[in-house]
Amino acid sequence: MNSKEHAKITDKFSDLKVKKPKKNSAGLQSILSSVTQVVKYMKPFEALRLSLKMNQKDGFDCPGCAWADPDGKRSSIAEYCENGIKAIAEEAQKNTIGASFFKKYSVEELAGWSDFEIGKAGRLSEPMVLKEGSTHYEPISWDAAFKKVAKHLNALKSPDEAIFYTSGRTTNEAAFLYQLFVREFGTTNLPDCSNMCHEASGSALTQTLGTGKGSVTLNDLHKADVLIIIGQNPATNHPRMLSALEKCKKNGGKIIAINPLPEAGLMHFTNPQKPLKILSGGTKLADVYVPIRINGDVAFTKALLIKLIEKEAETGNVTDKEFIKTYTHGYDDFVNDLKQYDFENCLKASGVSKEIFDDVLDIIINNNNIIACWAMGLTQHENAVDNIRELVNLLLLKGSIGKPGTGTCPVRGHSNVQGDRTVGIWDAAPQDFLDKIEAKYGFKPKSEPGYAVLESIKAMHEQRAKVFIGLGGNFTVAAPDTNYTGQALANCNLTVHVSTKLNRSHLVTGKEALILPCLGRSEKDYQKSGVQTLSVENSMGVVSSTKGVKEPCSDRIISEVAVVCGMAYETMKDRTKINWLEYKDDYDRVRDDIEEVVSGFEAFNKRLQNPSGFYLPNGARIRKFNTTSGKAEFSKNKLPGWTLKEDELIMMTIRSHDQFNTTIYGMNDRYRGIYNERRIIFMNREDMKLRGLEEQQVVHLKSEYDGVIREANNFKVVGYDIPKDCCATYYPETNVLVPIDSFAHTCKTPTSKSIRITVKVA
């Protein structure tokens, strides 16, 4: 079997059970789910010890999402969520795998397992190599592994024939050294997971507000008059956010939830840490739920903008005229552009009723402290940048930027995805950053942009790139167009993955492959100078320390920093100007360098000792906009131009509740009432009737883009409350349908939330 075939996820069914979707999130069920994970996969005492240290000021940062920790007092019992426990149960699972496991199971056998089974095989305990022509991985020493990496890299005709990917789990110290190694090696091919999720947010916010990051703090969410939660499912993707929503409601704030699916975590929350809340049934969240069509976001927001401008003309007290005059640019052009759009057409395109629209409009008109929160429901469309810029237009009209209780809140995924970009993981880094690297290290880094994710996949597919190195992540499964991506990786001479546990990407290999096992976030990092402290940046721009508390699962695994230093030293030792091995002995030295090169990290080591960490500078937070005009920019955004054929549906990929990114924690999605199965297509019941489909009928899915047909077979139909002509499926099972050539303008984020498909009875 060709290695590319190993990218295919099993299409066998389990015993699907469908129940009524939940209308309330968290509560006792989340406690029971957490306990189940702990009992099944962890040693009980260790589970208790780790849970008491996760997200604490003297502990380690959760390896899950990037949600912010409270600056002040934190819960002494549970400063984490159900998915945090699932993440740590995955990282600190009691089983380990090494030479005997890989001797028993061939790569082809493992590829036949489900992603859930692969992930639960155990923690990787020693470095492994798959030699050319071999069917099984076998052990390799660290020294030999680094030499193999160096041999392949140095044999390339050009440094640009290598791809260096980064996952958002990587800490600041490892990420900084990694990009430094890549730049000294001579390329800027630094794709990262941001390219597949919030790249559109960074592009849109940089254009309009002068910073690619959100502007809010956790306290702002508590103080807001209105929270707009759009294209996001907090209960599954960022459960700790629910506590912030609860505080906002307690303080009198209102919540507008805009999403194609009526997710439980948008509607109601029962705080599992508050017994009285459990007894009383919890807190109602959404004041208005807006069941928007997939990719109807620009249309809906534009309809709001049209009516706000009309009301301002009538009453003169709807928009913040002083803010607009003092702090913004392009208002007149924006208003003139808005006049060409018809309100009724916009509302129709959004799929939202006039009654619901009026409820939203009333809340927006009568409140001025507004925060917009969003995730990949906005960022994975061809017009993703427009989605976010149009939201910013709404905030600018209301003066809801740069004062307490207002601002932008792109809710990012992996726990240090924002920090990695801050310290240089970027295929198109700004020139002032590159100049500082040259001044510090004495070599001139390449300034031309390198390959982001989609360009990297194409380069490997076309054999213009021959070595792939992944610092964390599960690239094969995270990327779009699974079959194309699988072939791309199979075309490489060498694929390398730095990982804590087994995943499908280890089974989709080049001619040779390495698995380099590293420490998890919860494990002690022993180096010459003692147990090391690392750092991460959360989605609100706070840099804080993280320090493992448990012994490593094996004495044959090393830290990400040590892996990077080992690869860099062995590859560059004949021509480097950097003492690579010195960094792994004491991470303070890495932070000293970050302080010199990266803006905002003054006195880094000293400030990291603050138990709550420190905030990085954020101009939009203080109404200092680093744009060409020096002001916040209004923008002109078009309605999406696509239309569906008569038999087509628009499909979005989603996570189940037993999932974080590509990691599958279990086979249930209890909030949506799905148990024991992932090969599901959620469909509007009227769409089912039109196609003669019944509940749990097996169907095949097909997408066609630019003349290329892609297929995903064997999915069971589940009728659901989703707008007509829309459907939803879990990823990564349907990533195979996402075209490699379909991406957002400006930033090339894959369009995983707006795929046109047809459904055929199996």
C-alpha positions in Angstrom: 0.0 0.0 0.0 1.3 3.5 -0.9 1.9 5.7 2.1 -0.6 8.2 0.8 -3.4 5.5 1.3 -2.6 5.6 5.0 -4.2 9.1 5.1 -7.6 7.6 4.6 -9.7 7.4 7.7 -11.6 4.1 8.2 -15.2 4.3 6.8 -16.6 1.5 9.0 -19.6 2.2 11.1 -20.0 1.8 14.9 -23.3 1.4 16.6 -24.9 4.8 16.2 -27.3 6.0 18.8 -29.2 9.3 18.3 -30.8 11.1 21.2 -32.4 14.5 21.6 -29.8 17.4 21.5 -29.0 18.9 24.9 -30.3 22.4 25.7 -27.9 23.0 28.6 -24.1 22.7 28.7 -21.6 21.5 31.4 -23.2 20.6 34.8 -23.0 17.2 36.3 -22.5 15.5 32.9 -19.2 17.3 32.4 -18.0 16.1 35.8 -19.0 12.5 35.0 -17.3 12.8 31.6 -14.1 14.1 33.2 -14.0 11.3 35.8 -14.6 8.7 33.1 -11.6 10.0 31.2 -9.4 10.0 34.3 -10.3 6.6 35.5 -9.9 5.0 32.1 -6.7 6.5 30.9 -4.7 7.8 33.9 -3.3 6.7 37.2 -5.8 8.1 39.8 -3.4 9.8 42.1 -1.5 11.4 39.3 -4.7 12.6 37.8 -5.7 14.4 41.0 -2.2 15.9 41.4 -2.2 17.2 37.8 -5.7 18.6 38.0 -4.8 20.7 41.0 -1.8 22.2 39.1 -3.3 22.8 35.7 -3.7 26.5 34.9 -2.5 27.4 38.3 0.0 30.2 38.8 2.6 27.7 40.1 1.7 25.0 37.7 1.5 24.2 34.0 -0.7 25.6 31.2 -3.4 23.4 29.8 -2.2 21.8 26.6 -5.7 22.4 25.1 -7.1 25.7 24.1 -5.7 29.3 24.4 -8.4 30.7 26.6 -7.2 33.3 29.2 -6.6 32.5 32.9 -7.9 35.0 35.5 -5.4 37.7 36.4 -6.3 37.5 40.0 -7.6 34.7 42.2 -8.1 31.4 40.5 -10.1 28.4 41.6 -8.0 26.2 44.0 -10.0 23.1 43.0 -10.6 23.2 39.3 -9.2 26.0 37.1 -9.9 23.9 34.0 -12.8 22.5 32.0 -14.0 19.1 30.9 -11.9 19.3 27.7 -8.9 20.3 29.7 -9.2 17.1 31.6 -9.5 15.2 28.4 -6.4 16.9 27.1 -4.3 16.0 30.1 -5.7 12.4 30.1 -4.4 12.2 26.5 -1.0 13.7 27.4 -0.5 11.8 30.7 -2.1 8.5 29.7 -0.6 5.6 31.6 0.3 3.5 28.6 3.6 4.1 26.7 4.6 2.7 23.4 8.1 2.1 21.9 10.1 -0.6 20.2 8.0 -3.6 21.1 4.7 -1.9 20.0 6.1 -0.9 16.6 7.7 -4.3 16.1 4.2 -5.9 16.7 2.3 -3.5 14.4 3.3 -2.5 10.9 2.6 1.0 9.6 -0.1 -0.5 7.3 -1.8 -2.2 10.2 -1.9 1.0 12.3 -3.2 2.9 9.3 -6.3 0.7 9.5 -7.1 1.8 13.0 -9.5 4.7 13.7 -7.9 8.0 14.7 -9.4 7.5 18.2 -7.6 4.1 18.5 -4.3 5.5 17.2 -4.3 8.4 19.7 -5.1 6.1 22.6 -2.3 3.7 21.8 -0.1 5.4 24.4 2.6 8.0 24.9 5.6 7.7 22.6 8.6 6.6 24.7 11.6 6.6 22.4 12.7 7.9 19.0 11.8 5.7 16.0 12.8 5.5 12.4 11.1 4.0 9.4 13.8 3.1 6.9 13.3 3.2 3.2 11.4 0.1 2.1 10.6 -1.0 5.6 7.2 -1.9 6.9 7.8 -1.3 10.6 9.3 1.6 12.7 12.3 0.6 14.7 14.3 2.4 17.5 17.0 4.9 16.7 19.3 6.9 19.0 18.9 10.6 19.3 22.3 11.3 17.9 21.6 9.1 14.9 18.2 10.8 14.4 19.7 14.3 14.4 22.4 13.1 12.0 19.7 11.7 9.6 17.8 15.0 9.7 21.0 16.9 9.0 22.0 14.6 6.2 18.7 15.1 4.3 18.6 18.8 4.9 22.2 19.4 3.8 21.7 17.2 0.7 19.0 19.5 -0.7 19.8 21.7 -3.7 18.1 24.6 -2.0 17.0 25.3 1.6 13.6 26.1 0.1 13.1 22.4 -0.6 12.4 21.9 3.1 9.1 22.6 5.0 9.2 23.4 8.7 5.7 23.2 10.2 4.7 24.3 13.7 1.7 23.3 15.9 0.2 25.8 18.3 1.1 23.6 21.3 4.8 24.6 20.9 6.1 26.9 23.7 7.6 30.3 23.0 11.1 29.1 23.7 11.0 26.2 21.3 9.2 28.2 18.6 11.7 31.0 18.7 14.6 28.7 18.4 12.8 26.7 15.6 12.3 29.8 13.5 15.8 30.9 14.2 17.2 27.5 13.0 15.0 27.7 9.8 16.1 31.2 9.0 19.8 30.5 9.5 19.3 27.3 7.4 18.2 29.7 4.7 14.5 29.5 4.1 11.2 31.1 5.2 9.1 28.0 4.7 7.4 28.3 8.1 3.8 27.1 7.7 1.8 26.8 10.9 -1.6 25.9 12.2 -2.7 29.6 12.1 -2.7 29.3 8.3 -5.6 26.9 8.7 -7.7 28.7 11.3 -7.3 32.3 12.3 -5.0 33.7 9.6 -8.1 35.5 8.3 -8.5 37.2 11.7 -4.9 38.4 11.7 -5.3 39.8 8.1 -8.6 41.5 8.7 -7.6 43.0 12.1 -4.2 44.2 10.8 -5.9 46.0 7.9 -8.5 47.6 10.0 -7.1 48.1 13.5 -3.3 47.8 13.0 -2.8 44.6 15.0 -3.4 41.0 14.2 -4.6 40.1 17.7 -7.8 40.6 19.5 -8.1 43.7 21.7 -10.1 42.5 24.7 -9.1 41.2 28.2 -11.0 38.7 30.2 -12.3 41.5 32.4 -13.7 43.3 29.3 -15.9 40.3 28.7 -17.3 40.6 32.2 -18.1 44.3 31.7 -19.6 44.2 28.2 -23.1 45.4 27.6 -23.4 43.0 24.7 -21.4 40.0 23.6 -21.8 38.9 20.0 -20.8 35.2 19.8 -20.6 34.4 16.1 -19.3 31.3 14.3 -18.3 29.7 17.5 -19.3 26.9 19.8 -17.8 27.7 23.3 -19.0 24.6 25.2 -17.1 22.3 22.9 -14.2 24.3 21.6 -13.4 26.7 24.6 -15.5 25.5 27.6 -13.8 27.9 30.1 -15.2 30.8 28.1 -18.7 29.8 29.5 -17.7 31.1 32.9 -16.9 34.5 31.4 -20.3 34.5 29.6 -21.9 33.6 32.9 -20.2 36.6 34.6 -21.3 38.9 31.8 -24.9 37.8 32.3 -24.7 38.2 36.0 -23.5 41.8 35.5 -26.5 42.6 33.3 -24.9 42.0 29.9 -26.8 40.6 26.9 -25.6 37.8 24.5 -26.4 37.5 20.8 -25.5 34.0 19.5 -25.2 33.7 15.7 -24.6 30.2 14.4 -26.1 27.8 11.9 -26.5 25.2 14.7 -28.3 25.9 18.0 -25.4 24.7 20.2 -26.2 24.0 23.8 -23.2 26.1 25.0 -24.7 29.1 23.3 -28.0 28.7 25.0 -27.5 27.7 28.6 -24.6 27.0 31.0 -24.6 25.1 34.4 -21.4 25.9 36.1 -20.1 22.5 37.5 -18.1 24.3 40.2 -21.2 25.9 41.7 -23.6 23.4 43.4 -26.4 26.0 43.6 -26.2 26.5 39.9 -26.4 22.7 39.4 -29.5 22.6 41.6 -31.1 25.6 40.0 -30.5 24.6 36.4 -27.8 27.1 35.6 -27.7 30.3 33.6 -29.5 31.2 30.4 -27.0 32.6 28.0 -28.3 33.8 24.6 -30.9 36.6 24.7 -31.3 36.1 21.0 -30.3 33.1 18.9 -29.7 33.8 15.2 -29.9 30.7 13.0 -27.9 32.1 10.2 -27.2 30.3 6.9 -23.7 29.0 6.4 -21.6 32.0 5.1 -24.5 34.4 5.6 -22.4 36.5 8.0 -21.5 39.4 5.8 -25.1 39.7 4.6 -26.5 39.7 8.1 -23.9 42.2 9.4 -24.4 44.4 6.4 -28.2 44.4 7.0 -27.5 45.6 10.6 -25.1 48.3 9.3 -27.8 49.6 6.8 -30.4 49.9 9.5 -27.9 51.5 12.0 -27.0 54.2 9.4 -30.7 54.8 8.7 -31.6 55.1 12.4 -28.6 57.5 12.9 -30.0 59.7 10.2 -33.4 59.6 11.9 -32.4 60.1 15.5 -28.8 61.2 15.6 -27.9 59.1 18.7 -27.2 55.6 17.4 -23.5 55.8 16.4 -20.5 57.2 18.2 -19.9 60.3 16.1 -17.1 61.6 18.2 -15.2 58.3 18.1 -15.7 58.1 14.3 -14.4 61.6 13.8 -11.4 61.3 16.1 -10.3 57.7 15.6 -11.4 56.4 12.3 -10.7 56.8 8.6 -12.8 55.9 5.5 -16.3 56.5 7.0 -17.8 58.4 4.1 -16.5 55.8 1.6 -18.0 53.1 3.7 -21.4 54.7 4.0 -21.5 55.4 0.2 -20.6 51.8 -0.5 -23.3 50.6 1.9 -25.9 52.5 -0.1 -25.6 50.2 -3.1 -26.9 47.2 -1.1 -30.6 46.5 -0.6 -31.6 45.6 3.0 -34.2 43.0 2.0 -31.7 41.2 -0.3 -29.1 41.2 2.5 -31.6 39.8 5.0 -32.7 37.1 2.6 -29.1 36.1 1.9 -28.5 35.7 5.6 -31.4 33.3 6.0 -32.6 35.1 9.2 -36.2 36.1 9.8 -37.2 39.8 10.2 -38.4 39.2 13.7 -35.1 37.8 14.9 -33.2 40.5 13.0 -35.2 43.2 14.8 -34.5 41.7 18.2 -30.7 41.9 17.4 -31.0 45.4 16.0 -32.8 46.7 19.1 -30.0 45.4 21.3 -27.3 46.9 19.2 -29.0 50.3 19.0 -29.5 50.6 22.7 -26.0 49.5 23.9 -22.6 50.9 23.2 -20.1 48.6 25.0 -20.0 45.7 22.5 -17.6 42.8 22.1 -17.5 40.6 19.0 -16.2 37.0 19.6 -15.7 34.6 16.7 -13.9 31.4 15.7 -13.6 29.3 12.6 -17.2 29.7 11.7 -16.1 33.0 10.2 -12.5 32.3 9.2 -12.8 29.3 6.9 -14.6 30.8 3.9 -13.4 32.4 0.6 -14.7 35.8 2.0 -13.4 35.1 5.6 -11.5 38.4 5.8 -14.7 40.2 4.7 -16.6 38.5 7.5 -14.3 39.9 10.1 -13.9 43.4 8.6 -17.6 43.8 8.5 -17.8 42.9 12.2 -15.2 45.6 12.8 -17.3 48.1 10.9 -20.1 47.4 13.3 -17.8 48.0 16.3 -16.4 51.1 14.8 -19.9 52.6 14.3 -20.7 52.1 17.9 -17.3 53.3 19.2 -16.8 49.8 20.7 -13.0 49.6 20.4 -10.4 50.7 23.0 -12.5 51.2 26.1 -13.6 48.8 28.9 -16.1 46.2 27.9 -15.5 46.6 24.2 -13.4 45.2 21.4 -12.5 42.2 19.2 -12.1 38.7 20.5 -10.9 36.1 18.0 -11.1 33.0 20.1 -8.0 31.0 19.1 -7.5 27.3 19.4 -4.3 25.6 20.5 -2.7 26.9 23.7 0.2 28.8 22.2 -0.8 29.4 18.6 -0.8 33.2 19.2 2.6 33.1 21.0 4.2 31.1 18.2 3.4 33.8 15.7 4.6 36.5 18.2 8.0 35.0 18.5 8.6 34.5 14.7 6.8 31.4 13.4 5.7 33.2 10.2 6.3 32.6 6.6 6.0 36.4 6.0 7.6 38.0 9.0 7.9 41.8 9.1 11.2 43.4 8.0 11.9 45.0 11.4 11.9 41.5 13.0 14.3 40.2 10.4 16.6 43.2 10.9 16.8 42.5 14.6 17.7 38.9 13.9 20.5 40.1 11.6 21.8 42.5 14.2 21.7 39.9 17.0 23.1 36.8 15.2 25.2 38.2 12.3 23.4 36.5 9.4 21.0 38.0 6.9 17.7 36.1 7.0 15.8 35.7 3.8 13.1 38.4 3.4 11.0 36.9 0.6 7.9 35.2 2.0 8.0 31.4 2.2 5.4 28.7 1.9 2.3 28.8 4.1 0.3 25.5 4.6 -1.4 25.3 1.2 1.7 26.3 -0.7 3.8 23.8 1.3 1.4 21.0 0.4 1.5 21.9 -3.3 5.3 22.2 -3.2 5.6 18.7 -1.7 3.0 17.3 -4.2 4.9 18.7 -7.1 8.2 17.5 -5.6 9.6 21.0 -5.2 9.9 20.3 -1.5 11.5 17.0 -0.3 11.8 17.2 3.5 8.9 17.9 5.9 9.5 18.5 9.6 6.6 19.0 11.9 7.1 20.5 15.4 4.0 19.0 16.9 0.6 18.6 15.3 -1.1 16.1 13.1 -0.5 17.7 9.7 -2.0 15.0 7.5 -5.4 15.1 9.3 -5.4 18.9 10.0 -4.8 19.9 6.4 -7.5 20.1 3.6 -7.8 17.7 0.7 -6.7 14.6 2.5 -5.8 12.5 -0.5 -3.8 15.3 -2.1 -2.0 16.0 1.2 -1.3 12.3 1.7 0.4 12.1 -1.7 2.3 15.3 -1.0 3.9 13.8 2.1 4.5 10.5 0.4 6.5 12.3 -2.2 9.1 13.5 0.4 12.4 11.9 0.9 12.1 12.4 4.7 9.2 13.2 7.0 9.9 14.1 10.7 7.3 14.5 13.5 8.1 15.9 16.9 5.2 14.5 19.0 4.0 13.3 22.4 1.7 10.5 21.1 1.0 8.5 18.0 -1.2 10.1 15.3 -2.1 9.4 11.7 0.7 11.7 10.3 3.3 9.2 11.6 1.8 6.7 9.2 1.8 8.9 6.1 5.5 9.0 5.4 8.1 9.9 2.9 10.7 7.4 1.8 12.1 7.6 5.3 10.4 8.8 8.5 11.3 9.8 12.0 9.1 10.1 15.1 10.9 12.2 17.7 9.1 12.0 21.1 9.1 15.0 23.3 8.0 16.0 26.8 4.4 17.0 27.4 3.3 20.3 29.0 2.7 18.5 32.4 6.1 16.9 32.6 9.2 18.2 34.3 11.9 19.4 31.9 15.3 18.5 33.4 18.3 20.3 32.0 21.8 21.1 33.3 20.6 24.2 35.1 17.7 22.4 36.8 14.0 22.0 36.0 13.1 24.5 33.4 10.3 27.0 33.1 8.7 27.7 29.7 6.2 30.4 28.5 3.1 30.6 26.5 0.8 33.5 25.3 -3.0 33.1 25.6 -5.5 34.5 23.1 -5.7 37.8 25.0 -2.0 38.6 24.8 -0.9 37.5 28.2 2.5 35.8 28.4 2.8 33.5 31.4 5.0 30.7 32.7 4.3 27.0 32.5 6.3 24.4 34.4 5.7 20.6 34.4 5.1 18.8 37.7 5.2 15.1 36.9 8.1 12.9 36.0 8.6 12.2 32.3 6.9 9.1 31.0 10.2 7.8 29.7 13.9 8.6 30.1 14.3 8.4 26.4 12.2 11.4 25.5 13.5 15.0 25.5 12.1 18.5 25.4 11.0 20.3 22.3 13.8 22.8 22.9 16.4 20.0 23.1 15.0 18.5 19.9 15.3 21.8 18.0 18.8 22.5 19.3 19.9 19.0 18.4 18.6 19.3 14.8 20.0 22.8 14.4 23.4 22.0 15.8 23.9 18.8 13.7 22.6 20.6 10.5 24.4 23.9 10.9 27.5 23.0 13.0 30.0 23.6 10.1 28.6 27.1 9.3 26.6 28.4 12.2 27.2 31.6 14.2 25.0 30.4 17.0 25.9 28.2 20.0 22.9 26.0 19.7 23.7 23.5 22.5 24.0 26.3 25.1 20.3 27.1 24.8 19.0 23.7 25.9 21.0 23.9 29.1 19.2 27.0 30.4 16.1 28.4 28.9 16.7 31.8 30.5 19.2 32.3 27.7 16.5 31.7 25.1 14.3 34.3 26.8 17.3 36.8 26.9 17.4 36.5 23.1 13.7 36.8 22.7 13.9 40.0 24.7 16.4 41.5 22.3 14.6 40.4 19.1 10.8 40.5 19.8 9.1 43.7 20.7 7.2 43.8 24.0 9.4 41.3 25.8 11.5 43.8 27.8 12.9 42.2 31.0 11.3 39.0 29.9 12.9 36.7 32.6 12.0 39.0 35.4 8.5 39.7 34.3 7.8 36.0 33.7 8.2 35.6 37.5 5.0 37.5 38.0 2.5 34.7 38.9 -0.1 36.1 36.5 2.3 36.8 33.7 2.3 40.1 31.7 0.4 41.7 28.9 2.0 42.4 25.6 1.5 45.8 24.0 -1.8 46.1 22.1 -2.5 49.4 20.3 -6.1 48.8 19.6 -6.7 48.3 23.3 -5.7 51.9 23.9 -7.0 53.4 20.6 -3.6 53.6 19.1 -4.0 52.2 15.6 -0.9 51.1 13.7 -2.4 51.5 10.2 -1.3 53.5 7.2 -3.6 56.4 8.2 -2.9 56.0 11.9 -6.6 55.5 12.5 -9.0 52.5 12.6 -10.1 51.8 9.1 -13.7 51.3 7.8 -13.7 48.8 5.0 -15.9 48.0 2.0 -16.9 44.3 1.8 -18.9 42.5 -0.9 -21.6 39.9 -0.4 -20.4 36.4 -1.3 -21.0 35.7 -5.0 -21.6 32.0 -5.0 -24.9 30.2 -5.6 -25.9 26.6 -5.1 -27.1 24.3 -7.9 -30.5 22.7 -7.4 -29.1 19.5 -5.9 -26.2 21.0 -3.9 -25.9 21.7 -0.2 -23.4 24.0 1.5 -21.4 21.9 4.1 -19.3 23.1 7.0 -17.0 20.9 9.0 -17.3 20.9 12.8 -15.9 19.2 15.9 -17.6 16.8 18.1 -17.7 17.4 21.9 -15.2 14.5 22.3 -12.6 16.2 20.2 -10.0 19.0 20.3 -8.7 20.0 16.9 -7.6 16.7 15.3 -7.4 14.8 18.6 -10.4 12.4 19.2 -11.1 11.8 22.9 -14.1 9.6 22.3 -16.9 8.6 20.0 -19.7 10.7 21.5 -21.1 14.2 20.8 -23.5 14.4 23.7 -24.6 18.0 23.2 -25.9 17.2 19.7 -27.2 13.8 20.8 -24.8 11.6 18.9 -23.3 8.5 20.4 -20.8 5.9 19.2 -20.3 7.3 15.7 -18.5 10.1 13.8 -19.5 9.4 10.2 -22.5 11.7 10.4 -24.1 14.3 8.2 -26.4 16.7 9.9 -29.2 17.8 7.5 -32.2 20.0 7.5 -35.2 17.7 7.6 -36.9 19.4 4.7 -33.7 18.8 2.6 -33.9 15.2 3.6 -37.5 14.9 2.5 -36.7 16.5 -0.8 -34.1 13.9 -1.4 -36.1 11.0 -0.1 -33.7 10.4 2.8 -34.6 8.8 6.1 -32.9 9.0 9.5 -29.6 7.1 9.7 -29.7 6.2 6.0 -26.3 5.7 4.6 -25.1 8.2 1.9 -22.1 9.1 -0.1 -20.9 12.7 -0.3 -19.3 14.4 -3.3 -17.7 17.8 -3.8 -16.7 19.2 -7.2 -14.4 22.2 -7.5 -12.6 23.5 -10.6 -13.4 20.3 -12.4 -12.0 18.0 -9.7 -14.4 15.5 -8.0 -13.7 14.5 -4.4 -15.7 11.8 -2.5 -16.3 10.7 1.0 -18.4 7.5 1.4 -20.5 6.0 4.1 -22.1 8.7 6.2 -25.3 8.3 8.2 -28.0 11.0 7.9 -29.2 12.7 11.0 -32.0 15.3 10.8 -31.2 18.4 12.7 -32.1 22.1 13.3 -29.9 23.6 10.7 -30.9 26.1 8.0 -32.3 24.8 4.7 -29.6 24.0 2.1 -27.0 23.7 4.8 -25.4 20.6 6.4 -22.6 19.8 8.8 -20.1 17.0 9.1 -17.2 16.2 11.5 -13.7 16.8 10.6 -11.2 15.3 9.8 -13.5 12.7 8.3 -14.7 15.1 5.6 -11.4 17.0 5.0 -11.1 14.8 1.9 -13.9 17.0 0.4 -12.1 20.3 1.0 -10.3 21.5 -2.2 -6.7 22.4 -2.0 -7.4 25.3 -4.4 -10.3 26.8 -2.4 -9.2 29.4 0.1 -9.8 32.8 1.6 -8.7 35.8 -0.3 -5.7 37.7 1.2 -4.7 34.9 3.6 -5.3 31.5 1.9 -7.1 29.8 4.8 -8.8 26.6 3.6 -12.6 27.0 3.0 -13.6 24.2 5.3 -16.8 25.9 6.4 -18.3 26.4 3.0 -18.0 23.3 0.7 -20.6 22.7 -1.9 -21.6 19.0 -1.9 -24.1 16.6 -3.3 -25.6 13.7 -1.3 -26.2 10.3 -2.9 -27.8 7.2 -1.4 -25.2 4.5 -0.9 
